[in-house]
Amino acid sequence: MAWVYLLIAGMLEWGWPVGLKLAWKNGAFSLWPAIGAALSMTASGFFLFLAQRTLPIGTAYAIWTGIGAVGTFTLGILIFKEPATAARMACVGLILAGILGLKLSSD
C-alpha cells in the first residue's frame, strides 16, 4: 500500500506548481489557484508521510520528487505549451530511469 500512497503523493505534487503558475496570470493574482496549490501541497505531504512509514525515506523522497518533476514537466508542455525539445525529453527520461531503478531495487 505504501507504493500506492507514494504514487498518489507524487501525482498531487503536480497540483502546486500548476496552481502557482495559474495564480499569476496576465499580471494579476488569482486566489483560487493559489488555494488549490496549498491544498495540493498539504495532501501530497500527507500521502508522502503515509508512504514513508514503510518505505526508506531516501527512496520515498527521490521517487516522490521524480514523479512530481516528470508530471509537472509533462503538464507544462500540455497546458502551457512549453518546449518539448529532444534534450529536455532525454533529461526527463533520465529522471524516469532513476525512478524505475529505485523501485526495482527496493524490497
C-alpha positions in Angstrom: 0.0 0.0 0.0 3.0 2.3 0.6 3.7 2.4 -3.1 0.2 3.4 -3.9 0.4 6.2 -1.3 3.7 7.3 -2.9 2.2 7.4 -6.4 -0.7 9.5 -5.1 1.7 11.8 -3.3 3.7 12.2 -6.4 0.7 13.0 -8.5 -0.6 15.5 -6.0 2.8 17.2 -6.4 1.7 18.3 -9.9 -1.0 20.5 -8.4 1.0 23.0 -6.6 3.4 24.2 -9.3 0.5 24.3 -11.8 -1.7 26.1 -9.3 1.0 28.7 -8.6 1.5 29.2 -12.3 -2.2 29.7 -12.8 -2.4 32.0 -9.7 -0.3 34.7 -11.6 -1.9 35.2 -14.9 -2.0 38.3 -17.1 -0.1 40.3 -14.4 -2.7 39.7 -11.7 -3.0 37.4 -8.7 -5.9 34.9 -8.6 -6.7 33.4 -5.2 -8.4 30.1 -6.1 -5.5 28.6 -8.0 -3.2 29.6 -5.0 -5.6 27.9 -2.6 -5.6 24.8 -4.8 -1.8 24.8 -4.8 -1.8 25.0 -1.0 -4.2 22.1 -0.7 -2.2 20.1 -3.2 1.0 20.6 -1.2 -0.8 19.6 2.0 -2.3 16.4 0.6 0.9 15.5 -1.2 2.9 15.8 2.1 0.3 13.7 3.9 0.5 10.8 1.4 4.3 11.0 1.5 4.0 10.7 5.3 1.9 7.6 4.8 4.3 6.1 2.3 7.5 6.6 4.3 6.1 4.9 7.3 7.1 1.7 5.5 9.5 2.8 2.6 13.0 4.0 3.2 13.0 7.9 3.4 15.6 8.4 0.7 13.7 6.1 -1.8 10.4 7.6 -1.0 11.6 11.2 -1.3 13.5 10.6 -4.5 10.6 8.9 -6.2 8.1 11.5 -4.9 10.1 14.4 -6.3 10.7 12.4 -9.5 7.0 11.8 -10.1 6.3 15.4 -9.3 9.0 16.7 -11.7 8.1 14.4 -14.6 4.4 15.1 -14.2 4.9 18.9 -13.9 7.2 18.8 -16.9 4.5 17.0 -18.9 1.7 19.3 -17.8 3.9 22.3 -18.7 4.1 21.0 -22.2 0.4 20.1 -22.5 -1.2 23.1 -20.7 1.3 25.9 -21.0 2.8 25.0 -24.4 6.3 24.8 -23.0 9.0 23.5 -25.4 9.3 19.7 -25.8 12.8 19.6 -27.3 14.8 16.4 -27.6 17.3 17.5 -25.0 14.5 18.2 -22.4 12.8 14.9 -23.2 16.1 13.0 -22.8 16.7 14.6 -19.4 13.2 13.7 -18.2 13.9 10.2 -19.5 16.9 10.0 -17.1 14.6 11.0 -14.2 12.2 8.2 -15.2 15.1 5.8 -15.3 16.1 6.8 -11.8 12.5 6.3 -10.5 12.3 2.9 -12.1 15.7 1.9 -10.9 14.8 2.9 -7.3 11.6 1.0 -7.5 13.2 -2.1 -8.9 16.0 -2.1 -6.3 13.7 -1.7 -3.3 12.4 -4.5 -1.2 
